[in-house]
Amino acid sequence: MNSDRNQLKPIEQHKAKKVEMNNQERDRFELLSAFLDGEVTATERKQVLEWLDHDPKAQQLYSRLLKIRHGIQTLPVPKATQATEEINRQVFRKIDRRHWQKIACWGGGAIAALFVGAVSGVLPGAYSPLPRLAQSPEVETTAEPLMVAINQPAVEIPKAAVSVPEKSIQSFPESKNSRFDNQRLN
């Protein structure tokens, strides 16, 4: 088991070196690309020039970047298949068509509603979808005079109970501070 760990360590170390190398190459690529675009500081420029003087991998990467850059710059620009005026006409034609479609849709809905209203008003009696109002039969009523009993009510009205107080308060009992109370009142 210990020997398995020893065997894994060199593999892990190799992977770590490979990742570190990839990060280093990526940083170098980005710096070379920025150098080609003229987007480096003075210290970065010195570093790139030193790489180009002494490192064959950096020289190879730089020449590949130059070829890619030249290839992109020399690519032919595709010509427009339609003129911009024609595209504008097509766009506005489509907008106008949508406008008329909306008008036709709303107009058709209004005409359909009018048709349904007209047909429902023409249908006869029992099959009519219109709501019917309730009607009550007419009853002949004779006018009777209203009689009010003033001296003799129709219903006996009970008399209200009267309560008498048990003890009436005639004088106030004197308090301990009565002298003080009298002075305050005067």
VEXDOTI-493008 format. One record per atom (N, C-alpha, C, O): x, y, z; residue in one letter. Coordinates in pm, whole numbers, padded with zeros to 5 digits, always signed. Layout:
<atoms>
XYZa;...
</atoms>
This chain:
<atoms>
+00082-00119+00000m;+00000+00000+00000m;+00086+00125+00000m;+00054+00223-00067m;+00193+00122+00072n;+00285+00234+00076n;+00354+00252-00059n;+00383+00364-00100n;+00380+00139-00127s;+00444+00147-00259s;+00349+00208-00361s;+00395+00275-00455s;+00217+00187-00346d;+00119+00248-00435d;+00123+00400-00422d;+00112+00472-00522d;+00138+00447-00299r;+00146+00592-00279r;+00271+00650-00342r;+00267+00759-00399r;+00378+00579-00333n;+00504+00626-00392n;+00493+00632-00545n;+00550+00720-00608n;+00418+00537-00602q;+00401+00538-00746q;+00307+00651-00790q;+00324+00707-00898q;+00209+00683-00708l;+00115+00790-00742l;+00181+00927-00733l;+00145+01018-00808l;+00273+00943-00643k;+00335+01074-00627k;+00404+01123-00753k;+00385+01239-00790k;+00483+01042-00822p;+00544+01092-00946p;+00439+01127-01052p;+00457+01222-01128p;+00330+01049-01057i;+00225+01078-01154i;+00158+01211-01120i;+00135+01294-01208i;+00128+01230-00991e;+00067+01356-00949e;+00163+01473-00972e;+00120+01582-01012e;+00290+01451-00948q;+00389+01557-00971q;+00396+01592-01119q;+00407+01709-01156q;+00389+01489-01203h;+00393+01513-01347h;+00271+01593-01392h;+00282+01685-01473h;+00151+01557-01337k;+00029+01631-01371k;+00038+01775-01324k;-00003+01867-01395k;+00091+01796-01205a;+00104+01932-01151a;+00199+02014-01239a;+00173+02131-01266a;+00310+01951-01283k;+00405+02022-01371k;+00339+02055-01504k;+00361+02162-01561k;+00255+01960-01554k;+00188+01982-01682k;+00089+02098-01672k;+00081+02181-01762k;+00013+02103-01561v;-00082+02213-01540v;-00007+02344-01527v;-00048+02446-01583v;+00103+02341-01452e;+00184+02463-01437e;+00241+02507-01570e;+00246+02627-01600e;+00282+02411-01651m;+00336+02441-01783m;+00226+02501-01872m;+00250+02597-01946m;+00105+02443-01865n;-00006+02496-01944n;-00039+02639-01904n;-00067+02723-01989n;-00037+02667-01774n;-00064+02803-01728n;+00045+02898-01777n;+00017+03011-01817n;+00168+02851-01774q;+00281+02933-01819q;+00270+02960-01970q;+00292+03072-02015q;+00236+02856-02046e;+00222+02873-02191e;+00106+02966-02224e;+00115+03048-02315e;-00004+02953-02150r;-00119+03040-02173r;-00083+03186-02143r;-00118+03276-02219r;-00014+03208-02033d;+00028+03344-02000d;+00121+03400-02106d;+00112+03517-02144d;+00212+03315-02154r;+00306+03357-02259r;+00230+03391-02388r;+00261+03490-02454r;+00131+03307-02423f;+00050+03330-02542f;-00023+03464-02531f;-00023+03543-02626f;-00085+03489-02415e;-00159+03614-02397e;-00067+03735-02405e;-00104+03838-02461e;+00052+03722-02348l;+00147+03834-02351l;+00198+03858-02492l;+00214+03973-02532l;+00225+03752-02568l;+00268+03769-02707l;+00157+03830-02792l;+00184+03915-02877l;+00034+03788-02769s;-00078+03844-02843s;-00096+03992-02811s;-00121+04073-02900s;-00083+04027-02685a;-00092+04168-02646a;+00024+04247-02705a;+00008+04364-02741a;+00141+04185-02716f;+00258+04251-02776f;+00230+04282-02924f;+00264+04390-02972f;+00169+04188-02994l;+00135+04210-03135l;+00033+04324-03151l;+00038+04400-03247l;-00059+04333-03056d;-00162+04437-03062d;-00114+04571-03008d;-00185+04671-03017d;+00008+04574-02952g;+00061+04699-02897g;-00003+04736-02764g;-00018+04854-02733g;-00042+04637-02686e;-00112+04662-02559e;-00030+04617-02438e;-00087+04569-02341e;+00103+04632-02442v;+00187+04590-02331v;+00258+04711-02269v;+00275+04816-02333v;+00298+04693-02144t;+00374+04798-02077t;+00521+04786-02120t;+00558+04692-02190t;+00602+04880-02077a;+00745+04880-02114a;+00816+04757-02058a;+00899+04698-02127a;+00786+04718-01935t;+00852+04600-01877t;+00808+04472-01948t;+00889+04382-01971t;+00678+04464-01982e;+00631+04346-02055e;+00693+04341-02193e;+00724+04233-02243e;+00711+04454-02255r;+00774+04460-02388r;+00919+04408-02382r;+00962+04332-02469r;+00992+04448-02278k;+01131+04400-02262k;+01133+04249-02242k;+01218+04180-02297k;+01038+04198-02164q;+01032+04055-02138q;+01003+03978-02267q;+01066+03875-02292q;+00909+04025-02349v;+00875+03958-02474v;+00994+03962-02570v;+01025+03861-02633v;+01062+04073-02581l;+01179+04083-02669l;+01290+03988-02623l;+01361+03932-02706l;+01305+03971-02492e;+01404+03877-02440e;+01365+03734-02477e;+01451+03655-02516e;+01236+03700-02465w;+01191+03567-02505w;+01219+03543-02653w;+01267+03436-02692w;+01188+03641-02735l;+01206+03625-02879l;+01354+03610-02914l;+01387+03545-03014l;+01445+03669-02834d;+01589+03657-02861d;+01644+03522-02817d;+01736+03471-02880d;+01590+03462-02710h;+01654+03345-02651h;+01571+03217-02651h;+01628+03109-02638h;+01438+03225-02664d;+01353+03106-02649d;+01295+03065-02785d;+01218+03140-02844d;+01332+02944-02836p;+01280+02899-02966p;+01128+02872-02963p;+01061+02892-03064p;+01072+02828-02848k;+00928+02806-02840k;+00853+02938-02852k;+00750+02946-02919k;+00904+03041-02789a;+00841+03173-02797a;+00851+03226-02941a;+00757+03289-02990a;+00964+03201-03008q;+00980+03244-03148q;+00879+03172-03237q;+00819+03233-03326q;+00861+03042-03214q;+00767+02964-03294q;+00623+03013-03270q;+00546+03028-03365q;+00587+03036-03147l;+00453+03084-03113l;+00429+03223-03174l;+00321+03252-03223l;+00532+03307-03169y;+00520+03442-03226y;+00499+03437-03378y;+00417+03511-03431y;+00572+03349-03447s;+00555+03339-03592s;+00416+03283-03626s;+00356+03325-03725s;+00363+03190-03545r;+00228+03138-03569r;+00123+03248-03549r;+00029+03258-03627r;+00141+03328-03446l;+00048+03438-03421l;+00052+03541-03535l;-00051+03596-03573l;+00172+03565-03589l;+00185+03659-03703l;+00112+03606-03826l;+00044+03682-03895l;+00125+03475-03852k;+00057+03415-03968k;-00095+03424-03951k;-00167+03457-04045k;-00143+03393-03829i;-00288+03401-03804i;-00337+03544-03823i;-00441+03567-03884i;-00263+03637-03770r;-00303+03778-03781r;-00307+03821-03926r;-00401+03889-03969r;-00205+03783-04004h;-00200+03818-04146h;-00315+03752-04222h;-00375+03813-04310h;-00345+03625-04188g;-00454+03553-04254g;-00589+03618-04227g;-00672+03626-04317g;-00610+03662-04107i;-00737+03728-04073i;-00750+03860-04146i;-00857+03895-04196i;-00640+03935-04153q;-00645+04066-04219q;-00666+04055-04369q;-00721+04146-04431q;-00622+03945-04428t;-00636+03930-04574t;-00763+03854-04613t;-00786+03832-04732t;-00845+03815-04518l;-00971+03749-04552l;-01059+03844-04632l;-01068+03962-04600l;-01124+03792-04736p;-01212+03880-04813p;-01339+03911-04734p;-01394+03826-04664p;-01384+04032-04748v;-01507+04073-04681v;-01624+04030-04769v;-01628+04066-04887v;-01718+03954-04714p;-01830+03908-04797p;-01918+04028-04837p;-01945+04118-04757p;-01961+04024-04962k;-02046+04131-05013k;-02190+04104-04972k;-02231+03988-04960k;-02263+04209-04950a;-02403+04195-04912a;-02481+04141-05031a;-02464+04187-05144a;-02566+04043-05005t;-02645+03985-05113t;-02762+04075-05149t;-02811+04072-05262t;-02809+04157-05053q;-02918+04249-05078q;-02874+04390-05039q;-02793+04409-04949q;-02928+04484-05109a;-02898+04623-05076a;-02973+04661-04949a;-03079+04606-04919a;-02917+04755-04876t;-02981+04797-04750t;-03118+04859-04775t;-03207+04846-04691t;-03135+04925-04888e;-03266+04984-04918e;-03372+04876-04933e;-03485+04892-04887e;-03335+04765-04997e;-03429+04654-05015e;-03465+04593-04880e;-03581+04559-04857e;-03368+04577-04792i;-03395+04522-04659i;-03489+04615-04583i;-03583+04568-04518i;-03464+04746-04590n;-03552+04843-04523n;-03695+04832-04575n;-03790+04833-04497n;-03711+04822-04707r;-03844+04810-04767r;-03916+04685-04716r;-04034+04690-04683r;-03844+04574-04709q;-03904+04450-04662q;-03948+04460-04516q;-04055+04411-04479q;-03866+04524-04434v;-03900+04539-04292v;-04027+04622-04277v;-04118+04584-04204v;-04032+04737-04346f;-04149+04824-04333f;-04274+04760-04393f;-04385+04783-04345f;-04257+04681-04497r;-04371+04610-04555r;-04429+04511-04454r;-04550+04497-04443r;-04341+04443-04382k;-04386+04347-04283k;-04456+04417-04166k;-04555+04367-04113k;-04405+04534-04127i;-04469+04611-04020i;-04608+04654-04063i;-04704+04642-03987i;-04621+04706-04186d;-04752+04747-04237d;-04849+04630-04243d;-04967+04645-04210d;-04800+04515-04285r;-04885+04396-04295r;-04939+04358-04156r;-05056+04323-04143r;-04856+04365-04055r;-04900+04332-03919r;-05006+04432-03872r;-05102+04395-03805r;-04987+04558-03908h;-05084+04661-03869h;-05221+04630-03929h;-05322+04636-03860h;-05223+04597-04057w;-05351+04567-04122w;-05412+04438-04070w;-05534+04424-04065w;-05327+04342-04031q;-05379+04218-03974q;-05450+04245-03841q;-05554+04186-03813q;-05394+04334-03759k;-05458+04369-03632k;-05593+04436-03658k;-05692+04405-03591k;-05597+04527-03755i;-05721+04597-03786i;-05826+04497-03834i;-05942+04504-03793i;-05787+04405-03920a;-05881+04305-03972a;-05932+04215-03860a;-06050+04180-03858a;-05846+04178-03769c;-05887+04091-03658c;-05990+04161-03570c;-06093+04102-03538c;-05964+04283-03530w;-06058+04357-03445w;-06188+04387-03520w;-06297+04378-03463w;-06176+04422-03646g;-06296+04449-03725g;-06381+04325-03741g;-06504+04333-03730g;-06320+04212-03767g;-06393+04087-03779g;-06463+04050-03651g;-06576+04001-03653g;-06398+04072-03538g;-06459+04043-03408g;-06580+04131-03383g;-06682+04085-03331g;-06569+04259-03421a;-06682+04351-03402a;-06800+04311-03491a;-06915+04315-03448a;-06772+04272-03615i;-06879+04230-03706i;-06946+04104-03654i;-07068+04092-03662i;-06869+04010-03602a;-06925+03886-03547a;-07014+03917-03427a;-07121+03858-03412a;-06971+04009-03341a;-07052+04046-03224a;-07184+04110-03268a;-07289+04082-03209a;-07179+04196-03369l;-07302+04258-03421l;-07396+04152-03479l;-07517+04159-03458l;-07342+04056-03550f;-07424+03950-03609f;-07493+03868-03501f;-07613+03840-03511f;-07420+03831-03398v;-07479+03753-03288v;-07588+03833-03220v;-07693+03778-03187v;-07566+03962-03199g;-07667+04046-03137g;-07792+04058-03223g;-07904+04054-03172g;-07775+04072-03352a;-07890+04086-03442a;-07969+03956-03448a;-08092+03959-03444a;-07901+03843-03457v;-07970+03715-03466v;-08043+03685-03336v;-08155+03633-03339v;-07984+03715-03223s;-08048+03684-03095s;-08170+03772-03073s;-08260+03731-02999s;-08180+03889-03132g;-08296+03975-03119g;-08411+03931-03207g;-08525+03967-03180g;-08385+03855-03312v;-08486+03813-03407v;-08552+03682-03368v;-08666+03656-03406v;-08481+03597-03292l;-08534+03465-03257l;-08666+03478-03180l;-08682+03568-03099l;-08761+03387-03207p;-08893+03397-03143p;-08891+03346-02999p;-08805+03268-02960p;-08987+03391-02923g;-09025+03360-02786g;-08943+03265-02703g;-08841+03306-02647g;-08985+03137-02693a;-08928+03043-02598a;-08782+03012-02625a;-08707+02980-02533a;-08741+03020-02749y;-08603+02987-02784y;-08510+03107-02780y;-08392+03097-02813y;-08563+03219-02740s;-08483+03341-02739s;-08380+03335-02626s;-08415+03303-02512s;-08255+03363-02656p;-08153+03361-02550p;-08155+03486-02464p;-08078+03497-02369p;-08244+03580-02496l;-08253+03701-02415l;-08317+03669-02280l;-08407+03586-02275l;-08274+03731-02174p;-08337+03705-02044p;-08478+03763-02040p;-08505+03872-02091p;-08566+03688-01978r;-08703+03735-01965r;-08723+03789-01825r;-08670+03735-01728r;-08801+03897-01814l;-08830+03955-01685l;-08955+03888-01628l;-09047+03853-01703l;-08958+03871-01498a;-09075+03809-01433a;-09192+03907-01439a;-09174+04028-01421a;-09310+03854-01465q;-09429+03937-01470q;-09531+03880-01372q;-09552+03759-01367q;-09592+03966-01296s;-09694+03921-01202s;-09831+03954-01260s;-09845+04053-01331s;-09932+03872-01230p;-10066+03900-01285p;-10120+04028-01222p;-10094+04059-01106p;-10195+04100-01300e;-10252+04226-01251e;-10373+04194-01164e;-10464+04123-01208e;-10375+04245-01044v;-10485+04226-00950v;-10549+04362-00927v;-10481+04461-00900v;-10680+04362-00937e;-10751+04488-00913e;-10761+04511-00764e;-10802+04423-00689e;-10723+04626-00722t;-10731+04661-00581t;-10824+04779-00564t;-10829+04869-00647t;-10898+04775-00455t;-10987+04887-00426t;-10922+04970-00317t;-10860+04916-00225t;-10936+05094-00327a;-10874+05183-00231a;-10957+05188-00105a;-11074+05225-00111a;-10900+05153+00007e;-10966+05161+00136e;-10904+05275+00213e;-10782+05294+00207e;-10985+05352+00285p;-10927+05462+00361p;-10849+05408+00480p;-10881+05303+00535p;-10748+05481+00518l;-10663+05444+00630l;-10725+05496+00757l;-10757+05614+00768l;-10743+05406+00854m;-10804+05445+00980m;-10700+05438+01090m;-10630+05338+01104m;-10690+05546+01168v;-10594+05553+01277v;-10672+05571+01407v;-10755+05660+01417v;-10645+05486+01505a;-10712+05496+01634a;-10629+05584+01725a;-10516+05549+01759a;-10684+05697+01765i;-10607+05790+01846i;-10633+05764+01994i;-10538+05752+02072i;-10756+05754+02033n;-10787+05738+02175n;-10774+05593+02220n;-10744+05568+02337n;-10796+05501+02135q;-10787+05361+02171q;-10686+05293+02078q;-10719+05264+01963q;-10565+05266+02126p;-10466+05200+02041p;-10505+05056+02014p;-10575+04994+02094p;-10461+05003+01902a;-10494+04866+01864a;-10422+04767+01954a;-10472+04657+01976a;-10307+04803+02005v;-10229+04716+02092v;-10207+04791+02222v;-10176+04910+02220v;-10221+04722+02335e;-10203+04788+02464e;-10055+04817+02485e;-09970+04730+02467e;-10026+04939+02524i;-09888+04982+02545i;-09858+04970+02694i;-09928+05031+02774i;-09756+04893+02734p;-09725+04880+02876p;-09665+05010+02930p;-09599+05085+02859p;-09692+05033+03061k;-09639+05152+03126k;-09498+05123+03172k;-09466+05010+03210k;-09413+05225+03167a;-09273+05209+03208a;-09264+05208+03359a;-09338+05280+03426a;-09176+05127+03412a;-09157+05119+03557a;-09077+05239+03603a;-08982+05280+03537a;-09115+05295+03716v;-09046+05411+03772v;-08969+05361+03893v;-09024+05291+03978v;-08840+05398+03902s;-08758+05355+04015s;-08740+05471+04111s;-08722+05585+04069s;-08745+05441+04239v;-08730+05541+04344v;-08599+05510+04416v;-08575+05394+04451v;-08513+05612+04438p;-08387+05583+04507p;-08413+05545+04652p;-08504+05598+04715p;-08333+05455+04705e;-08350+05409+04842e;-08311+05515+04942e;-08383+05541+05038e;-08197+05578+04919k;-08145+05675+05012k;-08105+05798+04934k;-08032+05785+04835k;-08147+05911+04971s;-08107+06030+04899s;-07989+06094+04971s;-07980+06088+05094s;-07904+06153+04898i;-07786+06215+04953i;-07820+06361+04979i;-07846+06437+04886i;-07820+06399+05108q;-07855+06536+05141q;-07734+06617+05180q;-07728+06736+05149q;-07639+06558+05247s;-07520+06634+05285s;-07399+06545+05267s;-07408+06422+05268s;-07288+06608+05252f;-07163+06535+05234f;-07100+06510+05370f;-07102+06598+05455f;-07044+06394+05391p;-06975+06373+05520p;-06846+06452+05522p;-06779+06470+05420p;-06811+06500+05641e;-06689+06581+05651e;-06567+06491+05644e;-06564+06381+05701e;-06467+06540+05573s;-06343+06464+05562s;-06240+06523+05655s;-06263+06628+05716s;-06129+06459+05667k;-06022+06504+05755k;-05963+06634+05704k;-05915+06715+05782k;-05967+06654+05574n;-05907+06774+05515n;-06013+06878+05486n;-05998+06953+05390n;-06117+06886+05563s;-06227+06977+05532s;-06184+07122+05540s;-06232+07204+05462s;-06096+07155+05631r;-06047+07292+05638r;-05973+07328+05510r;-05989+07438+05456r;-05893+07235+05465f;-05818+07257+05340f;-05911+07272+05221f;-05888+07356+05133f;-06017+07190+05216d;-06114+07194+05109d;-06190+07327+05109d;-06214+07384+05003d;-06227+07374+05224n;-06298+07502+05234n;-06211+07617+05188n;-06259+07709+05123n;-06084+07613+05221q;-05992+07720+05180q;-05976+07721+05030q;-05968+07827+04968q;-05972+07604+04973r;-05953+07595+04829r;-06077+07645+04755r;-06065+07708+04649r;-06193+07620+04806l;-06316+07664+04742l;-06332+07815+04749l;-06389+07875+04658l;-06285+07876+04853n;-06300+08021+04869n;-06200+08092+04791n;-06197+08215+04793n;
</atoms>
